């Protein structure tokens, strides 16, 4: 049976981006999500993701992020991918 990848689904935190700077804020109750969102421009994309995203696009494979932030892609424009 020939199986073709149709979609890649991933998490956001510590999978796609380095988000460790938000860890102390996530320990506080209640969580101040707006403060966490304000740190998004400081997140760094892990090496290889830019190449993988291009490969997915070139091969017509969908990409989805499953995360608590709603919607996560609203915030991706705040992040500059690595060169």
Steps between C-alpha positions, in 0.01 A plus 500: 500500500638840397440754774548870441546756773210744482554712810750567776354604836733632767498678832625857536688511833851355493423314178483773240648784705719544806249627754684427825489869594127456565541212749496716818186678380325168437561398861301798630128464561308640329720494192546846347469403133531858378841527668602171340378622160710814544811278509428335166730733303786361711431135410757331277404243241687174541752423224358308206140619527535760224631233263230255604223757450630578152516128419144449625377789285692379194344154543144624566498359852285686749646625826306559821592622846300374797536733794313667782550847356209589276578517214877436505565626147371842601825535692744338255541828311671636812783248465790537261621163369872431518707579187 
